[in-house]
Amino acid sequence: MNLLVADLLNIAFLGFLVVIAIAVSYVKDLLYAAILLGAYSVTIALVWLIMSAPDLAITEAAAGIGMTTLMIAVIGKIGRRVE
């Protein structure tokens, strides 16, 4: 991958990570927060992949998918809390 393209993708993904992090702090519904955290995990896995660290990308994707699934299952059991 061209160095300029990789840098632009990193900047775009890191900006998207900041937007997701801010959105998670403002969301009131637990289910939406869990979905946004899953998107955060996928995005950071893509950042690791662009930075030529596929082992970290796979670990982040697996942990993120596992935690997102677990959070959605728990939220389904206890109910969605909107404050």
N, CA, C and O atoms as a Maestro MAE file, in Angstrom:
{
 s_m_m2io_version
 :::
 2.0.0
}

f_m_ct {
 s_m_title
 :::
 protein
 m_atom[332] {
  # First column is atom index #
  i_m_mmod_type
  r_m_x_coord
  r_m_y_coord
  r_m_z_coord
  i_m_residue_number
  s_m_chain_name
  s_m_pdb_residue_name
  s_m_pdb_atom_name
  i_m_atomic_number
  :::
  1 25 0.851 -1.178 0.000 1 A "MET " " N  " 7
  2 3 0.000 0.000 0.000 1 A "MET " " CA " 6
  3 2 0.896 1.240 0.000 1 A "MET " " C  " 6
  4 15 1.896 1.303 0.715 1 A "MET " " O  " 8
  5 25 0.528 2.191 -0.790 2 A "ASN " " N  " 7
  6 3 1.276 3.429 -0.872 2 A "ASN " " CA " 6
  7 2 1.284 4.131 0.492 2 A "ASN " " C  " 6
  8 15 0.289 4.112 1.217 2 A "ASN " " O  " 8
  9 25 2.413 4.744 0.826 3 A "LEU " " N  " 7
  10 3 2.560 5.373 2.142 3 A "LEU " " CA " 6
  11 2 1.559 6.504 2.345 3 A "LEU " " C  " 6
  12 15 1.007 6.651 3.436 3 A "LEU " " O  " 8
  13 25 1.322 7.288 1.328 4 A "LEU " " N  " 7
  14 3 0.373 8.394 1.440 4 A "LEU " " CA " 6
  15 2 -1.047 7.879 1.671 4 A "LEU " " C  " 6
  16 15 -1.787 8.440 2.479 4 A "LEU " " O  " 8
  17 25 -1.425 6.821 0.968 5 A "VAL " " N  " 7
  18 3 -2.764 6.248 1.133 5 A "VAL " " CA " 6
  19 2 -2.920 5.677 2.541 5 A "VAL " " C  " 6
  20 15 -3.964 5.848 3.169 5 A "VAL " " O  " 8
  21 25 -1.885 5.000 3.035 6 A "ALA " " N  " 7
  22 3 -1.934 4.436 4.388 6 A "ALA " " CA " 6
  23 2 -2.066 5.535 5.433 6 A "ALA " " C  " 6
  24 15 -2.817 5.389 6.397 6 A "ALA " " O  " 8
  25 25 -1.349 6.620 5.250 7 A "ASP " " N  " 7
  26 3 -1.439 7.734 6.192 7 A "ASP " " CA " 6
  27 2 -2.827 8.369 6.177 7 A "ASP " " C  " 6
  28 15 -3.383 8.685 7.229 7 A "ASP " " O  " 8
  29 25 -3.382 8.553 4.984 8 A "LEU " " N  " 7
  30 3 -4.724 9.129 4.889 8 A "LEU " " CA " 6
  31 2 -5.775 8.210 5.503 8 A "LEU " " C  " 6
  32 15 -6.701 8.680 6.165 8 A "LEU " " O  " 8
  33 25 -5.638 6.907 5.289 9 A "LEU " " N  " 7
  34 3 -6.574 5.962 5.908 9 A "LEU " " CA " 6
  35 2 -6.447 5.974 7.428 9 A "LEU " " C  " 6
  36 15 -7.452 5.923 8.138 9 A "LEU " " O  " 8
  37 25 -5.219 6.043 7.925 10 A "ASN " " N  " 7
  38 3 -5.024 6.116 9.379 10 A "ASN " " CA " 6
  39 2 -5.672 7.364 9.957 10 A "ASN " " C  " 6
  40 15 -6.333 7.297 10.993 10 A "ASN " " O  " 8
  41 25 -5.490 8.489 9.305 11 A "ILE " " N  " 7
  42 3 -6.103 9.733 9.781 11 A "ILE " " CA " 6
  43 2 -7.620 9.628 9.767 11 A "ILE " " C  " 6
  44 15 -8.285 10.049 10.714 11 A "ILE " " O  " 8
  45 25 -8.167 9.066 8.692 12 A "ALA " " N  " 7
  46 3 -9.622 8.926 8.592 12 A "ALA " " CA " 6
  47 2 -10.168 7.988 9.670 12 A "ALA " " C  " 6
  48 15 -11.166 8.299 10.320 12 A "ALA " " O  " 8
  49 25 -9.512 6.844 9.856 13 A "PHE " " N  " 7
  50 3 -9.982 5.886 10.859 13 A "PHE " " CA " 6
  51 2 -9.822 6.430 12.274 13 A "PHE " " C  " 6
  52 15 -10.693 6.217 13.117 13 A "PHE " " O  " 8
  53 25 -8.723 7.128 12.546 14 A "LEU " " N  " 7
  54 3 -8.536 7.688 13.882 14 A "LEU " " CA " 6
  55 2 -9.537 8.799 14.171 14 A "LEU " " C  " 6
  56 15 -9.994 8.947 15.305 14 A "LEU " " O  " 8
  57 25 -9.880 9.580 13.150 15 A "GLY " " N  " 7
  58 3 -10.946 10.569 13.317 15 A "GLY " " CA " 6
  59 2 -12.280 9.907 13.596 15 A "GLY " " C  " 6
  60 15 -13.058 10.379 14.425 15 A "GLY " " O  " 8
  61 25 -12.544 8.796 12.891 16 A "PHE " " N  " 7
  62 3 -13.780 8.042 13.117 16 A "PHE " " CA " 6
  63 2 -13.812 7.460 14.524 16 A "PHE " " C  " 6
  64 15 -14.873 7.400 15.145 16 A "PHE " " O  " 8
  65 25 -12.655 7.031 15.034 17 A "LEU " " N  " 7
  66 3 -12.590 6.515 16.404 17 A "LEU " " CA " 6
  67 2 -12.950 7.591 17.425 17 A "LEU " " C  " 6
  68 15 -13.639 7.314 18.407 17 A "LEU " " O  " 8
  69 25 -12.491 8.803 17.195 18 A "VAL " " N  " 7
  70 3 -12.823 9.903 18.102 18 A "VAL " " CA " 6
  71 2 -14.327 10.169 18.070 18 A "VAL " " C  " 6
  72 15 -14.944 10.381 19.114 18 A "VAL " " O  " 8
  73 25 -14.912 10.156 16.880 19 A "VAL " " N  " 7
  74 3 -16.355 10.378 16.749 19 A "VAL " " CA " 6
  75 2 -17.134 9.279 17.462 19 A "VAL " " C  " 6
  76 15 -18.109 9.567 18.157 19 A "VAL " " O  " 8
  77 25 -16.720 8.030 17.302 20 A "ILE " " N  " 7
  78 3 -17.413 6.922 17.972 20 A "ILE " " CA " 6
  79 2 -17.281 7.048 19.489 20 A "ILE " " C  " 6
  80 15 -18.258 6.846 20.211 20 A "ILE " " O  " 8
  81 25 -16.098 7.375 19.974 21 A "ALA " " N  " 7
  82 3 -15.894 7.504 21.420 21 A "ALA " " CA " 6
  83 2 -16.776 8.602 22.007 21 A "ALA " " C  " 6
  84 15 -17.341 8.428 23.087 21 A "ALA " " O  " 8
  85 25 -16.900 9.716 21.316 22 A "ILE " " N  " 7
  86 3 -17.767 10.792 21.787 22 A "ILE " " CA " 6
  87 2 -19.228 10.363 21.734 22 A "ILE " " C  " 6
  88 15 -20.003 10.663 22.642 22 A "ILE " " O  " 8
  89 25 -19.602 9.658 20.665 23 A "ALA " " N  " 7
  90 3 -20.990 9.204 20.525 23 A "ALA " " CA " 6
  91 2 -21.364 8.224 21.637 23 A "ALA " " C  " 6
  92 15 -22.481 8.275 22.151 23 A "ALA " " O  " 8
  93 25 -20.439 7.330 22.018 24 A "VAL " " N  " 7
  94 3 -20.726 6.375 23.092 24 A "VAL " " CA " 6
  95 2 -20.988 7.100 24.400 24 A "VAL " " C  " 6
  96 15 -21.827 6.670 25.192 24 A "VAL " " O  " 8
  97 25 -20.286 8.187 24.631 25 A "SER " " N  " 7
  98 3 -20.481 8.899 25.891 25 A "SER " " CA " 6
  99 2 -21.812 9.654 25.935 25 A "SER " " C  " 6
  100 15 -22.301 9.969 27.020 25 A "SER " " O  " 8
  101 25 -22.400 9.948 24.785 26 A "TYR " " N  " 7
  102 3 -23.662 10.678 24.763 26 A "TYR " " CA " 6
  103 2 -24.897 9.788 24.594 26 A "TYR " " C  " 6
  104 15 -26.014 10.243 24.841 26 A "TYR " " O  " 8
  105 25 -24.721 8.540 24.181 27 A "VAL " " N  " 7
  106 3 -25.858 7.648 23.944 27 A "VAL " " CA " 6
  107 2 -26.466 7.237 25.277 27 A "VAL " " C  " 6
  108 15 -25.744 6.895 26.214 27 A "VAL " " O  " 8
  109 25 -27.786 7.272 25.362 28 A "LYS " " N  " 7
  110 3 -28.487 6.902 26.601 28 A "LYS " " CA " 6
  111 2 -28.901 5.430 26.631 28 A "LYS " " C  " 6
  112 15 -29.026 4.842 27.705 28 A "LYS " " O  " 8
  113 25 -29.113 4.840 25.463 29 A "ASP " " N  " 7
  114 3 -29.574 3.455 25.378 29 A "ASP " " CA " 6
  115 2 -28.374 2.506 25.426 29 A "ASP " " C  " 6
  116 15 -27.414 2.683 24.676 29 A "ASP " " O  " 8
  117 25 -28.426 1.503 26.305 30 A "LEU " " N  " 7
  118 3 -27.316 0.569 26.466 30 A "LEU " " CA " 6
  119 2 -27.057 -0.246 25.213 30 A "LEU " " C  " 6
  120 15 -25.903 -0.538 24.900 30 A "LEU " " O  " 8
  121 25 -28.098 -0.619 24.492 31 A "LEU " " N  " 7
  122 3 -27.924 -1.418 23.288 31 A "LEU " " CA " 6
  123 2 -27.168 -0.628 22.224 31 A "LEU " " C  " 6
  124 15 -26.273 -1.170 21.576 31 A "LEU " " O  " 8
  125 25 -27.508 0.620 22.038 32 A "TYR " " N  " 7
  126 3 -26.802 1.452 21.070 32 A "TYR " " CA " 6
  127 2 -25.348 1.661 21.475 32 A "TYR " " C  " 6
  128 15 -24.460 1.700 20.623 32 A "TYR " " O  " 8
  129 25 -25.107 1.794 22.770 33 A "ALA " " N  " 7
  130 3 -23.737 1.944 23.253 33 A "ALA " " CA " 6
  131 2 -22.923 0.683 22.963 33 A "ALA " " C  " 6
  132 15 -21.758 0.775 22.577 33 A "ALA " " O  " 8
  133 25 -23.523 -0.486 23.146 34 A "ALA " " N  " 7
  134 3 -22.823 -1.737 22.862 34 A "ALA " " CA " 6
  135 2 -22.522 -1.865 21.371 34 A "ALA " " C  " 6
  136 15 -21.446 -2.327 20.992 34 A "ALA " " O  " 8
  137 25 -23.458 -1.463 20.534 35 A "ILE " " N  " 7
  138 3 -23.242 -1.519 19.086 35 A "ILE " " CA " 6
  139 2 -22.131 -0.554 18.681 35 A "ILE " " C  " 6
  140 15 -21.290 -0.896 17.849 35 A "ILE " " O  " 8
  141 25 -22.119 0.631 19.251 36 A "LEU " " N  " 7
  142 3 -21.064 1.594 18.943 36 A "LEU " " CA " 6
  143 2 -19.699 1.095 19.412 36 A "LEU " " C  " 6
  144 15 -18.696 1.322 18.736 36 A "LEU " " O  " 8
  145 25 -19.647 0.424 20.550 37 A "LEU " " N  " 7
  146 3 -18.377 -0.135 21.008 37 A "LEU " " CA " 6
  147 2 -17.899 -1.253 20.088 37 A "LEU " " C  " 6
  148 15 -16.694 -1.437 19.914 37 A "LEU " " O  " 8
  149 25 -18.831 -2.004 19.495 38 A "GLY " " N  " 7
  150 3 -18.461 -2.995 18.495 38 A "GLY " " CA " 6
  151 2 -17.879 -2.343 17.256 38 A "GLY " " C  " 6
  152 15 -16.904 -2.837 16.689 38 A "GLY " " O  " 8
  153 25 -18.473 -1.230 16.832 39 A "ALA " " N  " 7
  154 3 -17.938 -0.483 15.689 39 A "ALA " " CA " 6
  155 2 -16.556 0.070 16.014 39 A "ALA " " C  " 6
  156 15 -15.678 0.097 15.152 39 A "ALA " " O  " 8
  157 25 -16.364 0.504 17.234 40 A "TYR " " N  " 7
  158 3 -15.054 1.003 17.670 40 A "TYR " " CA " 6
  159 2 -14.008 -0.103 17.559 40 A "TYR " " C  " 6
  160 15 -12.894 0.133 17.090 40 A "TYR " " O  " 8
  161 25 -14.372 -1.307 17.990 41 A "SER " " N  " 7
  162 3 -13.441 -2.426 17.958 41 A "SER " " CA " 6
  163 2 -13.072 -2.807 16.523 41 A "SER " " C  " 6
  164 15 -11.908 -3.080 16.231 41 A "SER " " O  " 8
  165 25 -14.049 -2.827 15.641 42 A "VAL " " N  " 7
  166 3 -13.775 -3.150 14.241 42 A "VAL " " CA " 6
  167 2 -12.879 -2.094 13.611 42 A "VAL " " C  " 6
  168 15 -11.973 -2.423 12.845 42 A "VAL " " O  " 8
  169 25 -13.124 -0.842 13.926 43 A "THR " " N  " 7
  170 3 -12.320 0.241 13.365 43 A "THR " " CA " 6
  171 2 -10.882 0.179 13.857 43 A "THR " " C  " 6
  172 15 -9.952 0.378 13.074 43 A "THR " " O  " 8
  173 25 -10.688 -0.092 15.136 44 A "ILE " " N  " 7
  174 3 -9.316 -0.180 15.646 44 A "ILE " " CA " 6
  175 2 -8.616 -1.414 15.077 44 A "ILE " " C  " 6
  176 15 -7.398 -1.401 14.899 44 A "ILE " " O  " 8
  177 25 -9.367 -2.480 14.789 45 A "ALA " " N  " 7
  178 3 -8.771 -3.645 14.128 45 A "ALA " " CA " 6
  179 2 -8.301 -3.279 12.723 45 A "ALA " " C  " 6
  180 15 -7.249 -3.742 12.281 45 A "ALA " " O  " 8
  181 25 -9.071 -2.454 12.020 46 A "LEU " " N  " 7
  182 3 -8.638 -1.994 10.698 46 A "LEU " " CA " 6
  183 2 -7.394 -1.122 10.789 46 A "LEU " " C  " 6
  184 15 -6.521 -1.189 9.924 46 A "LEU " " O  " 8
  185 25 -7.311 -0.308 11.829 47 A "VAL " " N  " 7
  186 3 -6.109 0.509 12.029 47 A "VAL " " CA " 6
  187 2 -4.896 -0.381 12.243 47 A "VAL " " C  " 6
  188 15 -3.837 -0.130 11.668 47 A "VAL " " O  " 8
  189 25 -5.035 -1.419 13.062 48 A "TRP " " N  " 7
  190 3 -3.925 -2.349 13.281 48 A "TRP " " CA " 6
  191 2 -3.536 -3.033 11.982 48 A "TRP " " C  " 6
  192 15 -2.353 -3.256 11.727 48 A "TRP " " O  " 8
  193 25 -4.523 -3.366 11.160 49 A "LEU " " N  " 7
  194 3 -4.237 -4.038 9.895 49 A "LEU " " CA " 6
  195 2 -3.480 -3.118 8.944 49 A "LEU " " C  " 6
  196 15 -2.549 -3.561 8.270 49 A "LEU " " O  " 8
  197 25 -3.861 -1.860 8.880 50 A "ILE " " N  " 7
  198 3 -3.166 -0.899 8.023 50 A "ILE " " CA " 6
  199 2 -1.739 -0.683 8.508 50 A "ILE " " C  " 6
  200 15 -0.837 -0.437 7.707 50 A "ILE " " O  " 8
  201 25 -1.536 -0.776 9.813 51 A "MET " " N  " 7
  202 3 -0.202 -0.576 10.386 51 A "MET " " CA " 6
  203 2 0.654 -1.846 10.329 51 A "MET " " C  " 6
  204 15 1.689 -1.936 10.989 51 A "MET " " O  " 8
  205 25 0.211 -2.825 9.534 52 A "SER " " N  " 7
  206 3 0.942 -4.086 9.315 52 A "SER " " CA " 6
  207 2 1.130 -4.887 10.600 52 A "SER " " C  " 6
  208 15 2.210 -5.413 10.867 52 A "SER " " O  " 8
  209 25 0.066 -4.968 11.387 53 A "ALA " " N  " 7
  210 3 0.081 -5.787 12.596 53 A "ALA " " CA " 6
  211 2 -1.145 -6.709 12.570 53 A "ALA " " C  " 6
  212 15 -2.091 -6.511 13.332 53 A "ALA " " O  " 8
  213 25 -1.119 -7.721 11.685 54 A "PRO " " N  " 7
  214 3 -2.311 -8.571 11.546 54 A "PRO " " CA " 6
  215 2 -2.622 -9.396 12.794 54 A "PRO " " C  " 6
  216 15 -3.785 -9.718 13.037 54 A "PRO " " O  " 8
  217 25 -1.616 -9.743 13.584 55 A "ASP " " N  " 7
  218 3 -1.868 -10.497 14.806 55 A "ASP " " CA " 6
  219 2 -2.676 -9.670 15.800 55 A "ASP " " C  " 6
  220 15 -3.596 -10.185 16.435 55 A "ASP " " O  " 8
  221 25 -2.342 -8.408 15.935 56 A "LEU " " N  " 7
  222 3 -3.109 -7.528 16.813 56 A "LEU " " CA " 6
  223 2 -4.506 -7.263 16.266 56 A "LEU " " C  " 6
  224 15 -5.469 -7.150 17.025 56 A "LEU " " O  " 8
  225 25 -4.608 -7.166 14.937 57 A "ALA " " N  " 7
  226 3 -5.912 -6.928 14.313 57 A "ALA " " CA " 6
  227 2 -6.851 -8.094 14.568 57 A "ALA " " C  " 6
  228 15 -8.022 -7.894 14.890 57 A "ALA " " O  " 8
  229 25 -6.343 -9.310 14.428 58 A "ILE " " N  " 7
  230 3 -7.177 -10.494 14.656 58 A "ILE " " CA " 6
  231 2 -7.577 -10.586 16.127 58 A "ILE " " C  " 6
  232 15 -8.723 -10.912 16.440 58 A "ILE " " O  " 8
  233 25 -6.641 -10.301 17.026 59 A "THR " " N  " 7
  234 3 -6.941 -10.340 18.458 59 A "THR " " CA " 6
  235 2 -7.984 -9.300 18.829 59 A "THR " " C  " 6
  236 15 -8.917 -9.593 19.577 59 A "THR " " O  " 8
  237 25 -7.833 -8.091 18.312 60 A "GLU " " N  " 7
  238 3 -8.791 -7.020 18.597 60 A "GLU " " CA " 6
  239 2 -10.164 -7.353 18.041 60 A "GLU " " C  " 6
  240 15 -11.174 -7.131 18.709 60 A "GLU " " O  " 8
  241 25 -10.212 -7.881 16.831 61 A "ALA " " N  " 7
  242 3 -11.497 -8.233 16.232 61 A "ALA " " CA " 6
  243 2 -12.186 -9.343 17.028 61 A "ALA " " C  " 6
  244 15 -13.388 -9.274 17.283 61 A "ALA " " O  " 8
  245 25 -11.425 -10.361 17.418 62 A "ALA " " N  " 7
  246 3 -12.012 -11.467 18.181 62 A "ALA " " CA " 6
  247 2 -12.494 -11.005 19.550 62 A "ALA " " C  " 6
  248 15 -13.598 -11.350 19.972 62 A "ALA " " O  " 8
  249 25 -11.673 -10.228 20.241 63 A "ALA " " N  " 7
  250 3 -12.072 -9.732 21.565 63 A "ALA " " CA " 6
  251 2 -13.246 -8.772 21.445 63 A "ALA " " C  " 6
  252 15 -14.164 -8.817 22.264 63 A "ALA " " O  " 8
  253 25 -13.233 -7.918 20.454 64 A "GLY " " N  " 7
  254 3 -14.329 -6.964 20.261 64 A "GLY " " CA " 6
  255 2 -15.634 -7.641 19.924 64 A "GLY " " C  " 6
  256 15 -16.683 -7.275 20.455 64 A "GLY " " O  " 8
  257 25 -15.580 -8.631 19.042 65 A "ILE " " N  " 7
  258 3 -16.800 -9.365 18.685 65 A "ILE " " CA " 6
  259 2 -17.326 -10.133 19.886 65 A "ILE " " C  " 6
  260 15 -18.531 -10.168 20.135 65 A "ILE " " O  " 8
  261 25 -16.407 -10.752 20.632 66 A "GLY " " N  " 7
  262 3 -16.830 -11.502 21.817 66 A "GLY " " CA " 6
  263 2 -17.456 -10.614 22.874 66 A "GLY " " C  " 6
  264 15 -18.499 -10.952 23.434 66 A "GLY " " O  " 8
  265 25 -16.831 -9.485 23.150 67 A "MET " " N  " 7
  266 3 -17.358 -8.585 24.173 67 A "MET " " CA " 6
  267 2 -18.665 -7.935 23.721 67 A "MET " " C  " 6
  268 15 -19.576 -7.761 24.530 67 A "MET " " O  " 8
  269 25 -18.768 -7.578 22.451 68 A "THR " " N  " 7
  270 3 -20.005 -6.975 21.954 68 A "THR " " CA " 6
  271 2 -21.148 -7.975 22.042 68 A "THR " " C  " 6
  272 15 -22.250 -7.625 22.466 68 A "THR " " O  " 8
  273 25 -20.893 -9.210 21.647 69 A "THR " " N  " 7
  274 3 -21.921 -10.248 21.745 69 A "THR " " CA " 6
  275 2 -22.333 -10.470 23.189 69 A "THR " " C  " 6
  276 15 -23.520 -10.606 23.487 69 A "THR " " O  " 8
  277 25 -21.360 -10.509 24.083 70 A "LEU " " N  " 7
  278 3 -21.657 -10.693 25.506 70 A "LEU " " CA " 6
  279 2 -22.464 -9.520 26.059 70 A "LEU " " C  " 6
  280 15 -23.419 -9.725 26.808 70 A "LEU " " O  " 8
  281 25 -22.086 -8.293 25.696 71 A "MET " " N  " 7
  282 3 -22.818 -7.127 26.188 71 A "MET " " CA " 6
  283 2 -24.254 -7.111 25.666 71 A "MET " " C  " 6
  284 15 -25.179 -6.799 26.416 71 A "MET " " O  " 8
  285 25 -24.447 -7.444 24.396 72 A "ILE " " N  " 7
  286 3 -25.800 -7.459 23.842 72 A "ILE " " CA " 6
  287 2 -26.636 -8.550 24.494 72 A "ILE " " C  " 6
  288 15 -27.827 -8.349 24.733 72 A "ILE " " O  " 8
  289 25 -26.031 -9.713 24.789 73 A "ALA " " N  " 7
  290 3 -26.761 -10.785 25.466 73 A "ALA " " CA " 6
  291 2 -27.173 -10.372 26.876 73 A "ALA " " C  " 6
  292 15 -28.296 -10.638 27.302 73 A "ALA " " O  " 8
  293 25 -26.267 -9.726 27.592 74 A "VAL " " N  " 7
  294 3 -26.589 -9.278 28.954 74 A "VAL " " CA " 6
  295 2 -27.655 -8.192 28.918 74 A "VAL " " C  " 6
  296 15 -28.569 -8.192 29.743 74 A "VAL " " O  " 8
  297 25 -27.543 -7.266 27.967 75 A "ILE " " N  " 7
  298 3 -28.548 -6.212 27.852 75 A "ILE " " CA " 6
  299 2 -29.902 -6.810 27.509 75 A "ILE " " C  " 6
  300 15 -30.933 -6.330 27.980 75 A "ILE " " O  " 8
  301 25 -29.904 -7.862 26.684 76 A "GLY " " N  " 7
  302 3 -31.162 -8.542 26.365 76 A "GLY " " CA " 6
  303 2 -31.785 -9.197 27.587 76 A "GLY " " C  " 6
  304 15 -33.009 -9.247 27.710 76 A "GLY " " O  " 8
  305 25 -30.952 -9.700 28.489 77 A "LYS " " N  " 7
  306 3 -31.468 -10.339 29.698 77 A "LYS " " CA " 6
  307 2 -32.004 -9.319 30.705 77 A "LYS " " C  " 6
  308 15 -33.084 -9.506 31.265 77 A "LYS " " O  " 8
  309 25 -31.244 -8.235 30.936 78 A "ILE " " N  " 7
  310 3 -31.651 -7.289 31.976 78 A "ILE " " CA " 6
  311 2 -32.602 -6.227 31.452 78 A "ILE " " C  " 6
  312 15 -33.245 -5.525 32.231 78 A "ILE " " O  " 8
  313 25 -32.691 -6.108 30.142 79 A "GLY " " N  " 7
  314 3 -33.575 -5.101 29.581 79 A "GLY " " CA " 6
  315 2 -32.806 -3.859 29.182 79 A "GLY " " C  " 6
  316 15 -31.752 -3.556 29.741 79 A "GLY " " O  " 8
  317 25 -33.340 -3.150 28.218 80 A "ARG " " N  " 7
  318 3 -32.693 -1.929 27.755 80 A "ARG " " CA " 6
  319 2 -33.003 -0.800 28.707 80 A "ARG " " C  " 6
  320 15 -34.165 -0.548 29.026 80 A "ARG " " O  " 8
  321 25 -31.987 -0.131 29.154 81 A "ARG " " N  " 7
  322 3 -32.148 0.949 30.110 81 A "ARG " " CA " 6
  323 2 -31.934 2.284 29.400 81 A "ARG " " C  " 6
  324 15 -30.838 2.566 28.913 81 A "ARG " " O  " 8
  325 25 -32.967 3.091 29.343 82 A "VAL " " N  " 7
  326 3 -32.873 4.425 28.765 82 A "VAL " " CA " 6
  327 2 -33.122 5.418 29.876 82 A "VAL " " C  " 6
  328 15 -34.183 5.403 30.500 82 A "VAL " " O  " 8
  329 25 -32.163 6.275 30.126 83 A "GLU " " N  " 7
  330 3 -32.307 7.244 31.220 83 A "GLU " " CA " 6
  331 2 -32.577 8.614 30.693 83 A "GLU " " C  " 6
  332 15 -32.727 9.556 31.471 83 A "GLU " " O  " 8
  :::
 }
 m_bond[331] {
  # First column is bond index #
  i_m_from
  i_m_to
  i_m_order
  :::
  1 1 2 1
  2 2 3 1
  3 3 4 2
  4 3 5 1
  5 5 6 1
  6 6 7 1
  7 7 8 2
  8 7 9 1
  9 9 10 1
  10 10 11 1
  11 11 12 2
  12 11 13 1
  13 13 14 1
  14 14 15 1
  15 15 16 2
  16 15 17 1
  17 17 18 1
  18 18 19 1
  19 19 20 2
  20 19 21 1
  21 21 22 1
  22 22 23 1
  23 23 24 2
  24 23 25 1
  25 25 26 1
  26 26 27 1
  27 27 28 2
  28 27 29 1
  29 29 30 1
  30 30 31 1
  31 31 32 2
  32 31 33 1
  33 33 34 1
  34 34 35 1
  35 35 36 2
  36 35 37 1
  37 37 38 1
  38 38 39 1
  39 39 40 2
  40 39 41 1
  41 41 42 1
  42 42 43 1
  43 43 44 2
  44 43 45 1
  45 45 46 1
  46 46 47 1
  47 47 48 2
  48 47 49 1
  49 49 50 1
  50 50 51 1
  51 51 52 2
  52 51 53 1
  53 53 54 1
  54 54 55 1
  55 55 56 2
  56 55 57 1
  57 57 58 1
  58 58 59 1
  59 59 60 2
  60 59 61 1
  61 61 62 1
  62 62 63 1
  63 63 64 2
  64 63 65 1
  65 65 66 1
  66 66 67 1
  67 67 68 2
  68 67 69 1
  69 69 70 1
  70 70 71 1
  71 71 72 2
  72 71 73 1
  73 73 74 1
  74 74 75 1
  75 75 76 2
  76 75 77 1
  77 77 78 1
  78 78 79 1
  79 79 80 2
  80 79 81 1
  81 81 82 1
  82 82 83 1
  83 83 84 2
  84 83 85 1
  85 85 86 1
  86 86 87 1
  87 87 88 2
  88 87 89 1
  89 89 90 1
  90 90 91 1
  91 91 92 2
  92 91 93 1
  93 93 94 1
  94 94 95 1
  95 95 96 2
  96 95 97 1
  97 97 98 1
  98 98 99 1
  99 99 100 2
  100 99 101 1
  101 101 102 1
  102 102 103 1
  103 103 104 2
  104 103 105 1
  105 105 106 1
  106 106 107 1
  107 107 108 2
  108 107 109 1
  109 109 110 1
  110 110 111 1
  111 111 112 2
  112 111 113 1
  113 113 114 1
  114 114 115 1
  115 115 116 2
  116 115 117 1
  117 117 118 1
  118 118 119 1
  119 119 120 2
  120 119 121 1
  121 121 122 1
  122 122 123 1
  123 123 124 2
  124 123 125 1
  125 125 126 1
  126 126 127 1
  127 127 128 2
  128 127 129 1
  129 129 130 1
  130 130 131 1
  131 131 132 2
  132 131 133 1
  133 133 134 1
  134 134 135 1
  135 135 136 2
  136 135 137 1
  137 137 138 1
  138 138 139 1
  139 139 140 2
  140 139 141 1
  141 141 142 1
  142 142 143 1
  143 143 144 2
  144 143 145 1
  145 145 146 1
  146 146 147 1
  147 147 148 2
  148 147 149 1
  149 149 150 1
  150 150 151 1
  151 151 152 2
  152 151 153 1
  153 153 154 1
  154 154 155 1
  155 155 156 2
  156 155 157 1
  157 157 158 1
  158 158 159 1
  159 159 160 2
  160 159 161 1
  161 161 162 1
  162 162 163 1
  163 163 164 2
  164 163 165 1
  165 165 166 1
  166 166 167 1
  167 167 168 2
  168 167 169 1
  169 169 170 1
  170 170 171 1
  171 171 172 2
  172 171 173 1
  173 173 174 1
  174 174 175 1
  175 175 176 2
  176 175 177 1
  177 177 178 1
  178 178 179 1
  179 179 180 2
  180 179 181 1
  181 181 182 1
  182 182 183 1
  183 183 184 2
  184 183 185 1
  185 185 186 1
  186 186 187 1
  187 187 188 2
  188 187 189 1
  189 189 190 1
  190 190 191 1
  191 191 192 2
  192 191 193 1
  193 193 194 1
  194 194 195 1
  195 195 196 2
  196 195 197 1
  197 197 198 1
  198 198 199 1
  199 199 200 2
  200 199 201 1
  201 201 202 1
  202 202 203 1
  203 203 204 2
  204 203 205 1
  205 205 206 1
  206 206 207 1
  207 207 208 2
  208 207 209 1
  209 209 210 1
  210 210 211 1
  211 211 212 2
  212 211 213 1
  213 213 214 1
  214 214 215 1
  215 215 216 2
  216 215 217 1
  217 217 218 1
  218 218 219 1
  219 219 220 2
  220 219 221 1
  221 221 222 1
  222 222 223 1
  223 223 224 2
  224 223 225 1
  225 225 226 1
  226 226 227 1
  227 227 228 2
  228 227 229 1
  229 229 230 1
  230 230 231 1
  231 231 232 2
  232 231 233 1
  233 233 234 1
  234 234 235 1
  235 235 236 2
  236 235 237 1
  237 237 238 1
  238 238 239 1
  239 239 240 2
  240 239 241 1
  241 241 242 1
  242 242 243 1
  243 243 244 2
  244 243 245 1
  245 245 246 1
  246 246 247 1
  247 247 248 2
  248 247 249 1
  249 249 250 1
  250 250 251 1
  251 251 252 2
  252 251 253 1
  253 253 254 1
  254 254 255 1
  255 255 256 2
  256 255 257 1
  257 257 258 1
  258 258 259 1
  259 259 260 2
  260 259 261 1
  261 261 262 1
  262 262 263 1
  263 263 264 2
  264 263 265 1
  265 265 266 1
  266 266 267 1
  267 267 268 2
  268 267 269 1
  269 269 270 1
  270 270 271 1
  271 271 272 2
  272 271 273 1
  273 273 274 1
  274 274 275 1
  275 275 276 2
  276 275 277 1
  277 277 278 1
  278 278 279 1
  279 279 280 2
  280 279 281 1
  281 281 282 1
  282 282 283 1
  283 283 284 2
  284 283 285 1
  285 285 286 1
  286 286 287 1
  287 287 288 2
  288 287 289 1
  289 289 290 1
  290 290 291 1
  291 291 292 2
  292 291 293 1
  293 293 294 1
  294 294 295 1
  295 295 296 2
  296 295 297 1
  297 297 298 1
  298 298 299 1
  299 299 300 2
  300 299 301 1
  301 301 302 1
  302 302 303 1
  303 303 304 2
  304 303 305 1
  305 305 306 1
  306 306 307 1
  307 307 308 2
  308 307 309 1
  309 309 310 1
  310 310 311 1
  311 311 312 2
  312 311 313 1
  313 313 314 1
  314 314 315 1
  315 315 316 2
  316 315 317 1
  317 317 318 1
  318 318 319 1
  319 319 320 2
  320 319 321 1
  321 321 322 1
  322 322 323 1
  323 323 324 2
  324 323 325 1
  325 325 326 1
  326 326 327 1
  327 327 328 2
  328 327 329 1
  329 329 330 1
  330 330 331 1
  331 331 332 2
  :::
 }
}
